[in-house]
Amino acid sequence: MPAPRHEPASMQAAPRAGSATAPIEPASLPNRKAVATRLGLAGTAAVLLAILLTWAPHMPAPVFVESGPAAAVAAIALGAIDATAVLTAVAALAVVALLRTLPYGIGAVITCTIGALVTSALTREFLGTAMPSVDLPSGQLVAVVSLLGAASMVVSVSWRPVVLGLGTIAVLAVAAAAVLVGSASIVGIVGAVAIALVWWPACSIVMLFSPAAAAREAANPLDTAGLAVQRRMGRSR
């Protein structure tokens, strides 16, 4: 009777090709859950925005306009949020992402802010005749919320609570100022936040893979995030 053959340990541990029990990387599981959560949040915001834009033209839009020192200060604050201020903030956040060597960071900052602002501008352009102007998304509020989202993606973990706290105060202040001077109604405020919440979670999905890209570039500086994206696209073809 022939003696049984004992395969080497390396051959026993090797997974069979096409096996259904392929090893699962534990580090990839939280990313999948986080991606699903962010996609769900972005989709919910998009549905809310669509409902608002469909429902708002058929309802009256009460606007309360105040006059006095508070309204004057609110008008000055809203006037300070212009294209120059937004682009300056975007450039500053891009520098932060560059200094922290965050792969995808600059692209996420630009996409989050510019994408939200372009969406707001297109909404006001195409629905300007179908809705009261106060019910259209507030451009200043879209800018502030999207900048808050961009900042939260590139700052360090220790600074993130501070940024989120101060940013939330800024968002509430801008929303109150817009309502105070009569440039936006509650519908316009909610619509502006919804636009930003479509782009913020969507762009943050990319940043979930930034630590892995940073580790890969640390091991091989020539293996950049752009090359990794090209490899993934090549495999999917």
Rosetta silent file (secondary structure, phi, psi, omega in degrees, C-alpha in Angstrom):
SEQUENCE: MPAPRHEPASMQAAPRAGSATAPIEPASLPNRKAVATRLGLAGTAAVLLAILLTWAPHMPAPVFVESGPAAAVAAIALGAIDATAVLTAVAALAVVALLRTLPYGIGAVITCTIGALVTSALTREFLGTAMPSVDLPSGQLVAVVSLLGAASMVVSVSWRPVVLGLGTIAVLAVAAAAVLVGSASIVGIVGAVAIALVWWPACSIVMLFSPAAAAREAANPLDTAGLAVQRRMGRSR
SCORE:     score description
SCORE:     0.000 S_00000001
   1 L     0.000  123.359 -176.032    0.000    0.000    0.000 S_00000001
   2 L   -68.392  143.206  179.712    1.612    3.263   -1.080 S_00000001
   3 L   -70.079  141.480  179.898    2.383    5.763    1.658 S_00000001
   4 L   -66.253  142.161  179.028    0.198    8.897    1.591 S_00000001
   5 L   -85.247  138.405  177.595    1.803   11.965    0.111 S_00000001
   6 L  -108.726  116.313 -179.850    2.084   15.046    2.293 S_00000001
   7 L   -76.001  149.328  176.408    1.895   18.295    0.384 S_00000001
   8 L   -60.024  154.191 -177.987    4.041   21.186    1.538 S_00000001
   9 H   -61.475  -34.402 -179.041    2.401   23.714    3.818 S_00000001
  10 H   -65.034  -33.928  179.418    2.748   26.410    1.190 S_00000001
  11 H   -75.606  -33.980  178.822    0.717   24.346   -1.278 S_00000001
  12 H   -69.255  -35.368 -176.238   -1.960   23.564    1.313 S_00000001
  13 H   -80.502  -17.180 -176.346   -2.407   27.215    2.254 S_00000001
  14 L   -70.962  131.237  179.073   -2.608   28.445   -1.312 S_00000001
  15 L   -72.421  143.712  179.154   -6.207   29.200   -2.343 S_00000001
  16 L   -75.615  145.319  179.658   -7.542   27.324   -5.353 S_00000001
  17 L   -67.271  132.028  179.088   -8.268   29.287   -8.469 S_00000001
  18 L    80.160    5.577  179.863  -11.966   29.995   -8.800 S_00000001
  19 L   -68.233  144.861 -178.661  -12.703   28.879   -5.254 S_00000001
  20 L   -77.037  -18.228 -178.391  -15.810   30.430   -3.708 S_00000001
  21 L  -101.080   58.280  177.978  -14.046   30.848   -0.365 S_00000001
  22 L   -71.853  145.418 -179.658  -11.537   33.475   -1.443 S_00000001
  23 L   -63.030  139.703 -179.823   -9.837   35.309    1.426 S_00000001
  24 L  -105.547  130.396  178.996  -11.519   38.565    2.413 S_00000001
  25 L   -78.313  119.811 -179.263   -9.405   41.502    3.414 S_00000001
  26 L   -61.634  -32.868 -177.135  -10.718   42.812    6.760 S_00000001
  27 L   -67.387  -20.697 -178.079   -9.508   46.320    5.988 S_00000001
  28 H   -83.288  -19.113 -177.744  -11.767   46.482    2.936 S_00000001
  29 H   -66.198  -46.774  177.210  -14.986   45.783    4.840 S_00000001
  30 H   -60.355  -34.087  178.425  -15.235   49.135    6.675 S_00000001
  31 H   -62.913  -40.909 -179.932  -14.631   50.924    3.395 S_00000001
  32 H   -63.931  -42.174  178.283  -17.568   49.142    1.792 S_00000001
  33 H   -65.822  -41.140  179.392  -19.865   50.083    4.650 S_00000001
  34 H   -65.977  -39.505  177.832  -18.625   53.667    4.593 S_00000001
  35 H   -63.095  -44.706  179.334  -19.102   53.882    0.828 S_00000001
  36 H   -62.295  -39.857  178.913  -22.650   52.538    1.124 S_00000001
  37 H   -63.299  -45.183 -178.743  -23.435   55.033    3.894 S_00000001
  38 H   -68.190  -37.963  176.484  -22.138   57.981    1.893 S_00000001
  39 H   -64.496  -38.427  177.829  -23.950   56.877   -1.251 S_00000001
  40 H   -64.618  -40.863  179.268  -27.148   56.578    0.751 S_00000001
  41 H   -66.393  -43.967  179.123  -26.740   60.070    2.185 S_00000001
  42 H   -64.216  -40.794  178.304  -25.995   61.586   -1.226 S_00000001
  43 H   -65.437  -39.589  177.483  -28.959   59.778   -2.775 S_00000001
  44 H   -62.796  -42.601  178.230  -31.285   60.933    0.008 S_00000001
  45 H   -64.219  -37.807  179.193  -30.164   64.529   -0.480 S_00000001
  46 H   -66.286  -40.550  177.800  -30.709   64.245   -4.226 S_00000001
  47 H   -65.000  -42.760  178.105  -34.245   62.903   -3.723 S_00000001
  48 H   -60.780  -42.151  178.983  -34.999   65.683   -1.223 S_00000001
  49 H   -63.098  -43.142  179.455  -33.727   68.286   -3.683 S_00000001
  50 H   -63.233  -40.134  178.289  -35.879   66.861   -6.480 S_00000001
  51 H   -64.475  -43.079  179.743  -38.957   66.914   -4.240 S_00000001
  52 H   -61.888  -45.010 -177.464  -38.303   70.504   -3.221 S_00000001
  53 H   -69.576  -23.257  177.656  -37.831   71.691   -6.789 S_00000001
  54 H   -86.469  -35.209 -172.458  -41.031   69.923   -7.834 S_00000001
  55 H   -90.436  -34.486 -173.654  -43.174   70.906   -4.869 S_00000001
  56 H   -60.748  -38.029 -178.907  -41.980   74.440   -4.102 S_00000001
  57 H   -62.050  -16.476 -175.709  -43.422   76.156   -7.231 S_00000001
  58 H  -103.062   15.502  179.598  -46.943   75.191   -6.092 S_00000001
  59 L  -131.303  149.585  175.678  -46.784   76.701   -2.610 S_00000001
  60 L   -68.548  150.218 -176.357  -46.670   80.274   -1.338 S_00000001
  61 L  -118.668   89.868  177.995  -43.286   81.448   -0.125 S_00000001
  62 L   -69.469  132.994  179.661  -43.580   83.682    2.927 S_00000001
  63 L  -127.756  130.609 -179.565  -40.506   85.851    3.363 S_00000001
  64 L  -107.881  112.717 -177.782  -39.823   87.958    6.430 S_00000001
  65 L  -105.731  123.782  178.736  -37.596   90.923    5.692 S_00000001
  66 L  -102.335  149.601  174.901  -36.133   92.826    8.619 S_00000001
  67 L  -124.529  140.749 -178.231  -34.698   96.320    8.500 S_00000001
  68 L   143.410 -172.585 -178.563  -32.192   97.685   10.946 S_00000001
  69 H   -60.405  -39.427 -179.232  -28.601   97.176   12.062 S_00000001
  70 H   -63.103  -42.411  178.475  -28.928   93.373   12.141 S_00000001
  71 H   -65.950  -36.366  178.904  -30.174   93.269    8.566 S_00000001
  72 H   -65.293  -43.140  177.993  -27.382   95.603    7.483 S_00000001
  73 H   -64.372  -40.696  179.307  -24.750   93.371    9.073 S_00000001
  74 H   -62.752  -40.916  179.272  -26.369   90.298    7.493 S_00000001
  75 H   -64.280  -39.727  178.398  -26.290   91.929    4.070 S_00000001
  76 H   -65.166  -41.405 -179.971  -22.594   92.790    4.456 S_00000001
  77 H   -64.095  -42.722  179.180  -21.795   89.217    5.535 S_00000001
  78 H   -67.263  -36.912  178.903  -23.647   87.738    2.570 S_00000001
  79 H   -66.517  -24.112  179.452  -21.960   90.178    0.200 S_00000001
  80 H   -74.326  -18.370 -179.799  -18.550   89.026    1.414 S_00000001
  81 L   -89.910   83.111  179.896  -19.254   85.493    0.165 S_00000001
  82 L  -118.505 -174.389 -176.411  -18.426   86.049   -3.498 S_00000001
  83 H   -62.043  -38.997 -179.014  -16.486   84.191   -6.172 S_00000001
  84 H   -63.968  -44.667 -179.910  -13.139   85.630   -5.053 S_00000001
  85 H   -64.155  -41.099 -179.354  -13.640   84.557   -1.441 S_00000001
  86 H   -66.318  -45.101 -179.768  -14.745   81.064   -2.451 S_00000001
  87 H   -65.168  -35.550  176.433  -11.828   80.537   -4.842 S_00000001
  88 H   -63.921  -42.958  178.094   -9.403   81.794   -2.188 S_00000001
  89 H   -65.369  -39.885  177.683  -10.786   79.299    0.326 S_00000001
  90 H   -62.363  -43.277  178.319  -10.600   76.493   -2.239 S_00000001
  91 H   -62.462  -39.977  179.148   -6.956   77.357   -2.968 S_00000001
  92 H   -64.625  -41.618  178.767   -6.147   77.376    0.756 S_00000001
  93 H   -68.222  -34.253  175.877   -7.731   73.957    1.242 S_00000001
  94 H   -64.652  -37.211  176.520   -5.858   72.638   -1.788 S_00000001
  95 H   -65.296  -39.777  176.950   -2.609   73.813   -0.186 S_00000001
  96 H   -60.716  -45.263  178.748   -3.556   71.981    3.022 S_00000001
  97 H   -62.949  -36.126  179.577   -4.153   68.794    1.046 S_00000001
  98 H   -69.685  -43.305 -179.834   -0.810   69.272   -0.718 S_00000001
  99 H   -66.755  -33.692  178.886    1.120   69.874    2.505 S_00000001
 100 L   -85.685    2.849  179.816   -0.462   66.834    4.134 S_00000001
 101 L    48.176   55.350  179.116    0.349   64.801    0.979 S_00000001
 102 L   -95.407  109.808  173.554   -3.204   63.524    0.674 S_00000001
 103 L   -59.450  140.965 -178.357   -3.758   61.610   -2.563 S_00000001
 104 L    71.068   -4.907 -173.500   -7.025   62.675   -4.209 S_00000001
 105 H   -63.489  -48.697 -178.063   -7.261   65.579   -1.718 S_00000001
 106 H   -63.639  -43.020  178.985   -6.982   68.457   -4.176 S_00000001
 107 H   -63.407  -38.441  179.651   -9.413   66.840   -6.586 S_00000001
 108 H   -66.648  -40.735  179.277  -11.918   66.178   -3.798 S_00000001
 109 H   -62.533  -48.627 -177.632  -11.759   69.797   -2.602 S_00000001
 110 H   -65.995  -43.613 -177.833  -12.272   71.234   -6.079 S_00000001
 111 H   -65.665  -41.407 -177.979  -15.002   68.774   -7.028 S_00000001
 112 H   -63.274  -46.316 -175.330  -16.944   69.235   -3.787 S_00000001
 113 H   -79.702  -53.323 -177.017  -17.029   73.025   -3.925 S_00000001
 114 H   -66.451  -37.914  178.352  -17.140   73.783   -7.636 S_00000001
 115 H   -62.008  -43.444  178.840  -19.548   70.929   -8.320 S_00000001
 116 H   -65.789  -41.829 -179.320  -22.003   72.178   -5.705 S_00000001
 117 H   -67.464  -39.256  177.672  -21.760   75.777   -6.913 S_00000001
 118 H   -65.763  -40.390  177.069  -22.268   74.805  -10.556 S_00000001
 119 H   -61.046  -42.974  177.839  -25.301   72.708   -9.581 S_00000001
 120 H   -62.856  -44.074 -179.390  -26.736   75.665   -7.685 S_00000001
 121 H   -64.460  -41.106  178.697  -26.127   78.030  -10.601 S_00000001
 122 H   -66.110  -37.880  177.850  -27.732   75.644  -13.103 S_00000001
 123 H   -62.325  -44.657  179.525  -30.742   75.196  -10.832 S_00000001
 124 H   -67.779  -32.067 -179.352  -31.251   78.937  -10.589 S_00000001
 125 H   -70.515  -46.418 -173.727  -30.769   79.312  -14.339 S_00000001
 126 H   -83.632  -25.194 -177.972  -33.255   76.667  -15.452 S_00000001
 127 H  -110.097   10.325 -177.404  -35.877   77.170  -12.720 S_00000001
 128 L   -62.742  -30.749 -179.668  -35.587   80.918  -12.341 S_00000001
 129 L   -91.184  -14.581 -176.604  -38.848   81.544  -14.205 S_00000001
 130 L   -96.998  -14.886 -176.733  -40.783   78.657  -12.644 S_00000001
 131 L  -132.430  152.963  170.806  -40.092   79.413   -8.982 S_00000001
 132 L   -60.840  144.670 -176.135  -39.877   82.487   -6.774 S_00000001
 133 H   -61.075  -30.005 -178.706  -36.268   83.601   -6.490 S_00000001
 134 H   -72.815  -19.662  179.374  -36.323   83.169   -2.706 S_00000001
 135 H   -87.973   -9.080  176.348  -37.201   79.480   -3.103 S_00000001
 136 L   -76.573  151.815 -177.820  -34.172   78.802   -5.275 S_00000001
 137 L   -56.396  134.460  178.920  -31.071   77.428   -3.501 S_00000001
 138 L   -72.204  119.327 -178.387  -29.040   80.151   -1.787 S_00000001
 139 H   -63.884  -38.896  179.205  -25.690   80.389   -3.528 S_00000001
 140 H   -63.614  -40.995 -179.738  -23.913   81.776   -0.454 S_00000001
 141 H   -69.534  -38.102  175.422  -25.165   78.920    1.704 S_00000001
 142 H   -58.503  -43.544 -179.560  -24.170   76.336   -0.906 S_00000001
 143 H   -61.828  -45.522 -176.669  -20.663   77.821   -0.906 S_00000001
 144 H   -67.474  -44.347 -178.717  -20.311   77.729    2.883 S_00000001
 145 H   -66.460  -41.371  179.962  -21.640   74.174    3.305 S_00000001
 146 H   -67.717  -35.958  175.762  -19.521   72.810    0.446 S_00000001
 147 H   -66.596  -37.386  175.300  -16.407   74.529    1.841 S_00000001
 148 H   -61.514  -44.049  177.725  -17.170   72.980    5.222 S_00000001
 149 H   -62.886  -42.702  179.000  -17.370   69.565    3.583 S_00000001
 150 H   -63.586  -41.342 -179.968  -14.130   70.120    1.668 S_00000001
 151 H   -65.169  -39.675 -179.059  -12.330   71.271    4.822 S_00000001
 152 H   -65.245  -21.646 -178.503  -13.516   68.243    6.804 S_00000001
 153 H   -84.229  -20.442 -173.695  -11.996   65.959    4.168 S_00000001
 154 H  -114.787  -13.719  178.514   -8.469   67.402    4.254 S_00000001
 155 L   -78.372  164.058  179.063   -7.868   68.491    7.856 S_00000001
 156 L   -72.561  163.756 -177.522   -6.328   66.143   10.380 S_00000001
 157 L   -62.646  -36.669 -179.239   -8.480   64.020   12.659 S_00000001
 158 L   -67.143  -30.146 -179.443   -7.567   66.124   15.696 S_00000001
 159 L   -91.546  -12.589 -174.655   -8.744   69.327   13.992 S_00000001
 160 H   -60.984  -43.973  177.506  -11.871   67.872   12.381 S_00000001
 161 H   -59.667  -37.859  178.610  -14.206   68.431   15.379 S_00000001
 162 H   -64.683  -45.280 -179.910  -13.100   72.062   15.557 S_00000001
 163 H   -63.210  -43.651 -179.967  -13.675   72.569   11.833 S_00000001
 164 H   -65.857  -39.083  179.678  -17.068   70.883   11.949 S_00000001
 165 H   -66.104  -51.870  179.625  -18.128   72.891   15.000 S_00000001
 166 H   -66.053  -36.453  178.774  -17.065   76.289   13.679 S_00000001
 167 H   -65.639  -39.242  177.577  -18.316   75.418   10.216 S_00000001
 168 H   -63.068  -39.778  176.327  -21.745   74.488   11.534 S_00000001
 169 H   -62.076  -42.339  178.811  -21.936   77.849   13.313 S_00000001
 170 H   -63.580  -40.310  178.956  -20.993   79.591   10.057 S_00000001
 171 H   -62.939  -46.234  179.162  -23.662   77.650    8.153 S_00000001
 172 H   -63.335  -38.366  179.971  -26.354   78.580   10.664 S_00000001
 173 H   -66.065  -43.299  179.805  -25.228   82.219   10.611 S_00000001
 174 H   -66.852  -41.004  178.140  -25.349   82.429    6.806 S_00000001
 175 H   -62.104  -43.667  178.684  -28.747   80.712    6.704 S_00000001
 176 H   -64.478  -38.760  179.419  -30.119   83.134    9.307 S_00000001
 177 H   -65.797  -40.339  179.513  -28.670   86.101    7.421 S_00000001
 178 H   -64.398  -40.098  177.691  -30.248   84.976    4.141 S_00000001
 179 H   -69.814  -36.386 -176.762  -33.658   84.643    5.793 S_00000001
 180 H   -65.161  -42.654 -178.735  -33.213   87.940    7.627 S_00000001
 181 H   -87.005   -4.350  177.421  -32.536   89.999    4.517 S_00000001
 182 L    81.871   17.341  178.883  -35.159   88.131    2.499 S_00000001
 183 L   -85.811  -11.476  179.810  -32.822   86.625   -0.100 S_00000001
 184 L  -152.131  144.592  173.116  -33.894   83.061    0.701 S_00000001
 185 L   -97.106 -176.867  177.695  -36.877   81.279    2.200 S_00000001
 186 H   -62.063  -37.084  177.726  -36.851   78.058    4.183 S_00000001
 187 H   -62.840  -42.472  178.000  -37.227   76.172    0.909 S_00000001
 188 H   -65.378  -34.801  178.461  -34.167   77.931   -0.511 S_00000001
 189 H   -67.711  -47.984 -179.180  -32.187   77.153    2.636 S_00000001
 190 H   -64.935  -38.854  178.271  -33.083   73.456    2.598 S_00000001
 191 H   -63.629  -38.966  178.620  -32.412   73.245   -1.141 S_00000001
 192 H   -64.710  -44.180  179.025  -28.952   74.769   -0.714 S_00000001
 193 H   -64.447  -38.173 -179.999  -28.038   72.316    2.036 S_00000001
 194 H   -63.555  -40.625  178.174  -29.378   69.426   -0.067 S_00000001
 195 H   -61.545  -46.040 -179.851  -27.155   70.375   -3.015 S_00000001
 196 H   -64.336  -35.266 -178.582  -24.077   70.480   -0.808 S_00000001
 197 H   -78.115   -7.739  168.801  -25.006   67.156    0.803 S_00000001
 198 H   -78.035  -43.845 -174.900  -25.119   65.519   -2.616 S_00000001
 199 H   -82.484  -37.084 -176.825  -21.526   66.492   -3.406 S_00000001
 200 H   -59.279  -57.863 -179.588  -19.966   66.279    0.071 S_00000001
 201 H   -63.454  -36.185 -179.114  -20.584   62.545    0.743 S_00000001
 202 H   -62.326  -42.694  179.773  -19.904   61.643   -2.888 S_00000001
 203 H   -72.926  -30.987  179.761  -16.481   63.299   -2.816 S_00000001
 204 H   -68.339  -19.394  176.188  -15.666   61.895    0.621 S_00000001
 205 H   -60.853  -42.046 -179.656  -15.919   58.390   -0.849 S_00000001
 206 H   -62.047  -38.032 -176.921  -12.719   59.053   -2.788 S_00000001
 207 H   -70.054  -15.725  176.007  -10.946   60.179    0.381 S_00000001
 208 L   -63.478  -27.757 -178.022  -11.649   56.802    2.007 S_00000001
 209 L   -97.102    3.940 -179.933   -8.977   55.342   -0.261 S_00000001
 210 H   -65.908  -42.123  179.138   -6.476   58.143    0.339 S_00000001
 211 H   -60.479  -39.876  178.249   -4.593   56.401    3.208 S_00000001
 212 H   -64.961  -39.423  178.067   -4.010   53.299    1.076 S_00000001
 213 H   -66.234  -37.907  178.883   -2.797   55.463   -1.782 S_00000001
 214 H   -65.052  -41.102  178.126   -0.475   57.365    0.558 S_00000001
 215 H   -64.899  -38.216  178.959    1.025   54.103    1.840 S_00000001
 216 H   -66.259  -41.145  179.661    1.507   52.872   -1.714 S_00000001
 217 H   -70.820  -29.855  176.930    3.251   56.098   -2.740 S_00000001
 218 H   -66.971  -36.865  177.959    5.442   55.963    0.373 S_00000001
 219 H   -73.530  -34.591 -179.990    6.626   52.502   -0.658 S_00000001
 220 L  -144.162   99.179 -176.734    7.094   53.545   -4.278 S_00000001
 221 L   -58.184  -23.344 -179.900    7.014   57.300   -5.033 S_00000001
 222 L   -80.092  -15.817 -179.319    6.537   56.557   -8.730 S_00000001
 223 L   -90.460   81.661 -174.175    3.334   54.591   -8.043 S_00000001
 224 L   -83.286  170.671  179.086    1.019   57.587   -7.795 S_00000001
 225 H   -63.680  -35.543  178.678   -2.725   57.660   -7.212 S_00000001
 226 H   -63.048  -40.771  177.663   -3.279   58.550  -10.851 S_00000001
 227 H   -65.871  -36.395  177.786   -1.457   55.424  -12.008 S_00000001
 228 H   -63.322  -40.848  177.576   -3.526   53.325   -9.596 S_00000001
 229 H   -64.211  -40.314  178.913   -6.743   54.710  -11.084 S_00000001
 230 H   -64.644  -37.881  177.767   -5.473   53.943  -14.582 S_00000001
 231 H   -64.477  -43.088  179.797   -4.709   50.362  -13.571 S_00000001
 232 H   -63.367  -40.990  178.906   -8.190   49.897  -12.124 S_00000001
 233 H   -65.606  -36.371  178.231   -9.779   51.310  -15.268 S_00000001
 234 H   -66.782  -36.379  178.566   -7.660   49.002  -17.393 S_00000001
 235 H   -69.631  -31.304 -176.268   -8.747   45.944  -15.406 S_00000001
 236 H   -78.372  -11.991 -178.964  -12.422   46.866  -15.707 S_00000001
 237 L   -80.347    0.000    0.000  -12.267   46.991  -19.507 S_00000001
